[in-house]
Amino acid sequence: MSNIKLASRVTSIRVSPSTAAAQKVRDLQAEGRRILNLTVGEPDFDTPDHIKAAAIRAMEGGETKYTPVNGTVALRKAIQRDFATRLGIDCELNEICVGGGAKQVLFVALMATVEPGDEVIVPAPYWVSYPDMVIANGGTPVVVPCGEEVGFKLTPEVLEAAITANTRWVILNSPSNPTGAAYGADELRALGQVLLRHPHVMVLCDEIYDRIWFADFEPCSILTVLPELKPQALVVNGVSKSYAMTGWRIGYGVGPLALIDAINKLQSQMSSCPSSISQAAAAAALTSDQHSVDEAVAVYRQRRDRAHALINAIPGLACRLPDGAFYLYPSCAGLIGKKTPDGRTIRNDLDFSLYLLEAAGVASVHGGAYGLEPYFRISTATSMEVIEQACAAIAQACAALD
């Protein structure tokens, strides 16, 4: 028996539910089960060749040493240019931090600012890691339900009501994981006006999916519409989703100098700097022709449309059309209370997801993991063939419920 005493920052949080679901799929596949995996939040495309070529050139050119903590000048210039030209956000190079993925930047931003007693407003449905990141850093997540009736989005009235003297952050994820819901310019402006009235509250904008966009309104950031909010905002992005570079681990943030300096100070003690090779690849991704992104988004749109139509054709399920990202978040409210062929009652969305896994061989993530029930998340970052087979299996399993 181990005598290691683990810190509360570890014992008070969960293993990521999406990671756990993916591991369950791998375990079942290792046992010989055929599983149609709709849990993965990772592009099924390979990193484009021109980006890989840039990494090879960097290696051959000797770019294999430590870089500045906040990233190479070349990468920060690429980020600066992307934010300015695509989102209309101006920043200085020293207002940019670079980390080992957007997830690390989010975590370290909270580490730099959150202490016991501090609150972080987390709209639900939320990405599974937000509440645990807050808890791990000593804060209190204040989960605010944002139901389907408001498009799964935070409203100014609800934000205003949730803010207290202890509020440090509000998290905005647009387009959202798990719902794909995205905020328009007017919605962001209204939320920003609330925040301007509360200068002690910062907004953490997770925009990792903002290039995977389907909505008929233009993508924008809260700083696009309210530049005066700059002292209160950290806008986080990365190359993982848009460029199929999940394994390269490069994310970045743009924010107030004091916060960026604090993030860099912590990173100097944690990992020194991100990978030099990955940084060269990320700079190439941001500055080269964006045709590969456009092609991928066109495929994601086709998959979204097909999955949306198939899911909505299944009695008992209903799903909003996502604005972006590569997820669907269908409601299974119409099936709660029904019985499986072996007599078990579907009591909640976890029961439903487990039933799909057992009866249909379809892996999903239950809505409770994202803070809003009864829903389940499926990923369309897989082939059209898998999507169609999975939806057919879901339809058959749902039809067997009584």
Solvent accessible surface area in square Angstrom, and as a share of the most:
residue,aa,sasa,rsa
1,M,243,1.09
2,S,78,0.50
3,N,147,0.75
4,I,130,0.66
5,K,191,0.81
6,L,103,0.51
7,A,43,0.33
8,S,84,0.54
9,R,151,0.55
10,V,80,0.46
11,T,89,0.52
12,S,58,0.37
13,I,59,0.30
14,R,105,0.38
15,V,114,0.65
16,S,24,0.16
17,P,21,0.13
18,S,25,0.16
19,T,70,0.41
20,A,49,0.38
21,A,22,0.17
22,A,17,0.13
23,Q,80,0.35
24,K,98,0.41
25,V,2,0.01
26,R,124,0.45
27,D,63,0.33
28,L,18,0.09
29,Q,84,0.37
30,A,93,0.72
31,E,132,0.59
32,G,67,0.65
33,R,94,0.34
34,R,165,0.60
35,I,13,0.06
36,L,15,0.07
37,N,38,0.20
38,L,3,0.02
39,T,3,0.02
40,V,50,0.29
41,G,21,0.20
42,E,77,0.35
43,P,11,0.07
44,D,71,0.37
45,F,73,0.30
46,D,105,0.54
47,T,10,0.06
48,P,27,0.17
49,D,110,0.57
50,H,74,0.33
51,I,0,0.00
52,K,64,0.27
53,A,37,0.29
54,A,8,0.07
55,A,3,0.02
56,I,88,0.45
57,R,152,0.56
58,A,3,0.03
59,M,95,0.42
60,E,141,0.63
61,G,61,0.59
62,G,44,0.42
63,E,95,0.43
64,T,79,0.46
65,K,154,0.65
66,Y,187,0.71
67,T,22,0.13
68,P,69,0.43
69,V,42,0.24
70,N,24,0.12
71,G,0,0.00
72,T,35,0.20
73,V,73,0.42
74,A,67,0.52
75,L,0,0.00
76,R,22,0.08
77,K,111,0.47
78,A,4,0.03
79,I,0,0.00
80,Q,51,0.23
81,R,138,0.50
82,D,9,0.05
83,F,1,0.00
84,A,37,0.28
85,T,100,0.58
86,R,71,0.26
87,L,5,0.03
88,G,49,0.47
89,I,6,0.03
90,D,107,0.55
91,C,10,0.06
92,E,109,0.49
93,L,44,0.22
94,N,75,0.39
95,E,27,0.12
96,I,0,0.00
97,C,1,0.01
98,V,2,0.01
99,G,2,0.02
100,G,26,0.25
101,G,0,0.00
102,A,11,0.08
103,K,85,0.36
104,Q,43,0.19
105,V,3,0.02
106,L,2,0.01
107,F,57,0.24
108,V,3,0.01
109,A,0,0.00
110,L,1,0.00
111,M,69,0.31
112,A,33,0.26
113,T,20,0.12
114,V,8,0.05
115,E,117,0.52
116,P,117,0.73
117,G,51,0.49
118,D,26,0.13
119,E,32,0.14
120,V,0,0.00
121,I,0,0.00
122,V,0,0.00
123,P,19,0.12
124,A,1,0.01
125,P,12,0.07
126,Y,23,0.09
127,W,43,0.15
128,V,1,0.01
129,S,10,0.06
130,Y,4,0.01
131,P,12,0.07
132,D,17,0.09
133,M,10,0.04
134,V,0,0.00
135,I,57,0.29
136,A,10,0.08
137,N,21,0.11
138,G,32,0.31
139,G,9,0.09
140,T,68,0.40
141,P,31,0.19
142,V,43,0.24
143,V,64,0.37
144,V,14,0.08
145,P,92,0.58
146,C,4,0.02
147,G,12,0.12
148,E,52,0.24
149,E,148,0.66
150,V,60,0.34
151,G,7,0.06
152,F,17,0.07
153,K,30,0.13
154,L,6,0.03
155,T,34,0.20
156,P,37,0.23
157,E,127,0.57
158,V,57,0.33
159,L,1,0.01
160,E,63,0.28
161,A,89,0.69
162,A,17,0.13
163,I,20,0.10
164,T,61,0.36
165,A,96,0.74
166,N,79,0.41
167,T,1,0.00
168,R,82,0.30
169,W,1,0.00
170,V,1,0.01
171,I,2,0.01
172,L,6,0.03
173,N,20,0.10
174,S,16,0.10
175,P,0,0.00
176,S,11,0.07
177,N,9,0.05
178,P,0,0.00
179,T,9,0.05
180,G,0,0.00
181,A,11,0.08
182,A,0,0.00
183,Y,10,0.04
184,G,11,0.11
185,A,41,0.31
186,D,109,0.57
187,E,69,0.31
188,L,7,0.03
189,R,93,0.34
190,A,38,0.29
191,L,1,0.01
192,G,0,0.00
193,Q,77,0.34
194,V,4,0.02
195,L,1,0.00
196,L,56,0.28
197,R,146,0.53
198,H,42,0.19
199,P,99,0.62
200,H,73,0.33
201,V,0,0.00
202,M,29,0.13
203,V,0,0.00
204,L,1,0.00
205,C,3,0.02
206,D,6,0.03
207,E,10,0.05
208,I,14,0.07
209,Y,6,0.02
210,D,8,0.04
211,R,36,0.13
212,I,1,0.01
213,W,30,0.10
214,F,11,0.04
215,A,20,0.16
216,D,149,0.77
217,F,69,0.29
218,E,143,0.64
219,P,38,0.24
220,C,23,0.14
221,S,1,0.00
222,I,0,0.00
223,L,6,0.03
224,T,49,0.28
225,V,24,0.14
226,L,7,0.04
227,P,85,0.54
228,E,101,0.45
229,L,0,0.00
230,K,59,0.25
231,P,94,0.59
232,Q,15,0.07
233,A,0,0.00
234,L,0,0.00
235,V,0,0.00
236,V,0,0.00
237,N,5,0.02
238,G,2,0.02
239,V,0,0.00
240,S,8,0.05
241,K,34,0.14
242,S,10,0.06
243,Y,6,0.02
244,A,15,0.11
245,M,0,0.00
246,T,29,0.17
247,G,67,0.65
248,W,57,0.20
249,R,100,0.37
250,I,0,0.00
251,G,0,0.00
252,Y,2,0.01
253,G,0,0.00
254,V,1,0.00
255,G,1,0.01
256,P,25,0.16
257,L,75,0.37
258,A,83,0.64
259,L,11,0.06
260,I,0,0.00
261,D,74,0.38
262,A,32,0.25
263,I,7,0.04
264,N,22,0.11
265,K,145,0.62
266,L,49,0.25
267,Q,6,0.03
268,S,47,0.31
269,Q,157,0.70
270,M,91,0.41
271,S,55,0.35
272,S,46,0.30
273,C,20,0.12
274,P,9,0.05
275,S,58,0.37
276,S,17,0.11
277,I,34,0.17
278,S,9,0.06
279,Q,0,0.00
280,A,24,0.19
281,A,0,0.00
282,A,0,0.00
283,A,15,0.12
284,A,20,0.15
285,A,1,0.00
286,L,10,0.05
287,T,73,0.43
288,S,37,0.24
289,D,106,0.55
290,Q,51,0.22
291,H,110,0.49
292,S,32,0.21
293,V,9,0.05
294,D,89,0.46
295,E,93,0.42
296,A,15,0.12
297,V,21,0.12
298,A,51,0.40
299,V,50,0.28
300,Y,4,0.01
301,R,95,0.35
302,Q,108,0.48
303,R,16,0.06
304,R,18,0.07
305,D,61,0.31
306,R,98,0.36
307,A,1,0.00
308,H,38,0.17
309,A,54,0.42
310,L,43,0.21
311,I,0,0.00
312,N,60,0.31
313,A,77,0.60
314,I,8,0.04
315,P,116,0.73
316,G,31,0.30
317,L,11,0.05
318,A,54,0.42
319,C,14,0.08
320,R,113,0.41
321,L,89,0.44
322,P,5,0.03
323,D,32,0.17
324,G,0,0.00
325,A,1,0.01
326,F,3,0.01
327,Y,2,0.01
328,L,0,0.00
329,Y,5,0.02
330,P,0,0.00
331,S,16,0.11
332,C,0,0.00
333,A,56,0.43
334,G,48,0.46
335,L,4,0.02
336,I,60,0.30
337,G,49,0.47
338,K,74,0.31
339,K,100,0.42
340,T,8,0.05
341,P,98,0.62
342,D,99,0.51
343,G,45,0.43
344,R,125,0.46
345,T,52,0.30
346,I,3,0.02
347,R,170,0.62
348,N,51,0.26
349,D,0,0.00
350,L,76,0.38
351,D,23,0.12
352,F,0,0.00
353,S,9,0.06
354,L,78,0.39
355,Y,9,0.04
356,L,0,0.00
357,L,17,0.08
358,E,91,0.41
359,A,62,0.48
360,A,21,0.16
361,G,8,0.08
362,V,0,0.00
363,A,4,0.03
364,S,12,0.08
365,V,4,0.02
366,H,43,0.19
367,G,0,0.00
368,G,25,0.24
369,A,3,0.02
370,Y,0,0.00
371,G,27,0.26
372,L,26,0.13
373,E,96,0.43
374,P,39,0.24
375,Y,18,0.07
376,F,0,0.00
377,R,5,0.02
378,I,2,0.01
379,S,3,0.02
380,T,2,0.01
381,A,6,0.05
382,T,23,0.13
383,S,42,0.27
384,M,63,0.28
385,E,113,0.50
386,V,37,0.21
387,I,3,0.02
388,E,65,0.29
389,Q,63,0.28
390,A,0,0.00
391,C,4,0.02
392,A,63,0.49
393,A,20,0.16
394,I,0,0.00
395,A,38,0.29
396,Q,139,0.62
397,A,7,0.06
398,C,10,0.06
399,A,87,0.67
400,A,49,0.38
401,L,17,0.08
402,D,130,0.67
